[in-house]
Amino acid sequence: MKATSYFIFVLSFLLILLSCSDDSDILSPIAEFKYRSIAYKSLTDQQKESITHAWQDAYVEQGNYQTGKYSPHFIVINSNHKLGFSLIDENTRIDLDQSLIAVSFGTKDAILLGPITVIINPKKENVIGFVGRN
């Protein structure tokens, strides 16, 4: 019985270590909170009032920057999910395939307009753009 308990403990410990490996596609809970906070601070008072859930529950996704024919700036979350966005400052320099963060807040008008989505440059930890709402 003691050997079985020890084996289960060691196996659990190894699984935890493997799950904490450096996987660039997965953000840590601490990083997600940081990006939520940066995004929330960038919102206007009116936008903050329209949020339906706690800002700490905003949806955070990591993707890569691309340009395209129909949208000059977009973030590719995965091959099936692309978000076009507008830059706050058109002089902002972004490299192709640079990692970006999208933070989305559900709002009272989300059914009509979509969520409020803020685009963050994780290197500089600043807001660089917003996804247009319908």
C-alpha positions as CSV (number, residue, x, y, z in Angstrom):
1,M,0.0,0.0,0.0
2,K,2.9,2.3,0.9
3,A,4.5,1.7,-2.5
4,T,1.3,2.4,-4.4
5,S,0.8,5.7,-2.6
6,Y,4.4,6.7,-3.3
7,F,4.0,5.7,-7.0
8,I,0.8,7.8,-7.3
9,F,2.5,10.8,-5.6
10,V,5.5,10.6,-7.9
11,L,3.4,10.2,-11.0
12,S,1.2,13.2,-9.9
13,F,4.3,15.3,-9.3
14,L,5.7,14.4,-12.7
15,L,2.4,15.3,-14.4
16,I,2.4,18.7,-12.7
17,L,6.0,19.4,-13.8
18,L,5.2,18.4,-17.4
19,S,2.1,20.6,-17.4
20,C,4.2,23.6,-16.2
21,S,6.6,23.3,-19.1
22,D,7.4,26.3,-21.2
23,D,4.6,26.2,-23.8
24,S,4.5,29.5,-25.6
25,D,0.9,29.1,-26.7
26,I,-0.4,28.9,-23.1
27,L,-0.5,32.0,-20.9
28,S,-0.1,31.6,-17.1
29,P,-3.0,32.8,-14.9
30,I,-0.7,35.6,-13.6
31,A,0.0,36.8,-17.2
32,E,-3.7,36.6,-18.0
33,F,-4.6,38.7,-15.0
34,K,-1.9,41.2,-16.0
35,Y,-3.3,41.5,-19.5
36,R,-6.9,41.8,-18.3
37,S,-5.8,44.6,-16.0
38,I,-4.0,46.5,-18.8
39,A,-7.0,46.1,-21.1
40,Y,-9.6,47.2,-18.5
41,K,-7.6,50.3,-17.6
42,S,-7.7,51.3,-21.3
43,L,-11.5,51.3,-21.4
44,T,-13.6,54.5,-21.1
45,D,-16.0,54.8,-18.1
46,Q,-19.0,54.1,-20.5
47,Q,-17.3,51.0,-21.8
48,K,-16.6,49.8,-18.2
49,E,-20.3,50.3,-17.3
50,S,-21.4,48.2,-20.2
51,I,-19.4,45.1,-19.1
52,T,-21.7,42.3,-18.0
53,H,-19.3,40.2,-16.0
54,A,-16.4,41.0,-13.7
55,W,-13.5,42.4,-15.7
56,Q,-11.3,39.7,-14.1
57,D,-13.2,37.1,-16.1
58,A,-12.5,38.6,-19.5
59,Y,-11.4,36.2,-22.2
60,V,-7.7,36.3,-23.0
61,E,-6.2,34.8,-26.2
62,Q,-2.7,34.8,-27.6
63,G,-2.0,35.0,-31.3
64,N,0.3,36.4,-34.0
65,Y,0.2,39.6,-36.0
66,Q,-0.6,39.4,-39.7
67,T,-1.6,41.9,-42.4
68,G,-4.0,41.2,-45.2
69,K,-5.9,42.3,-48.2
70,Y,-9.2,43.2,-46.5
71,S,-7.8,44.1,-43.1
72,P,-4.5,45.9,-42.7
73,H,-4.0,44.5,-39.2
74,F,-5.2,41.3,-37.7
75,I,-4.3,38.8,-35.0
76,V,-4.5,35.1,-35.9
77,I,-5.5,33.2,-32.8
78,N,-5.5,29.9,-34.7
79,S,-6.0,29.0,-38.3
80,N,-9.7,29.4,-38.0
81,H,-9.9,32.5,-35.8
82,K,-8.7,35.9,-37.1
83,L,-9.6,39.3,-35.6
84,G,-9.1,42.4,-37.6
85,F,-8.3,45.5,-35.5
86,S,-7.4,49.2,-35.7
87,L,-4.3,50.6,-34.3
88,I,-4.5,53.4,-31.8
89,D,-1.5,55.0,-33.4
90,E,-0.8,54.2,-37.0
91,N,2.9,54.8,-36.4
92,T,3.0,51.7,-34.1
93,R,5.6,49.2,-35.4
94,I,4.6,45.6,-35.3
95,D,6.6,42.8,-36.9
96,L,4.9,40.0,-38.9
97,D,4.2,37.0,-36.7
98,Q,4.8,39.0,-33.5
99,S,2.9,37.7,-30.5
100,L,-0.1,39.8,-29.5
101,I,-2.8,39.4,-26.9
102,A,-6.5,39.9,-27.4
103,V,-8.6,40.5,-24.3
104,S,-12.4,40.4,-24.8
105,F,-15.1,41.8,-22.4
106,G,-18.7,40.7,-22.7
107,T,-21.1,43.7,-22.7
108,K,-24.8,44.5,-22.6
109,D,-24.7,45.1,-26.3
110,A,-22.6,42.1,-27.2
111,I,-25.4,40.4,-29.2
112,L,-25.7,43.5,-31.5
113,L,-22.2,44.9,-31.5
114,G,-20.0,42.0,-30.3
115,P,-17.6,42.1,-27.3
116,I,-15.1,44.9,-26.6
117,T,-11.8,43.4,-27.6
118,V,-8.5,45.1,-26.8
119,I,-5.2,44.2,-28.5
120,I,-2.1,44.3,-26.4
121,N,1.6,44.1,-27.3
122,P,3.0,41.8,-24.6
123,K,6.6,42.9,-25.2
124,K,5.8,46.5,-24.2
125,E,2.7,45.6,-22.1
126,N,0.7,48.3,-23.7
127,V,-2.6,48.6,-25.6
128,I,-2.0,49.0,-29.3
129,G,-5.5,48.6,-30.8
130,F,-9.1,47.6,-30.6
131,V,-11.3,45.2,-32.6
132,G,-14.1,47.1,-34.3
133,R,-17.6,46.4,-33.1
134,N,-20.4,45.9,-35.6
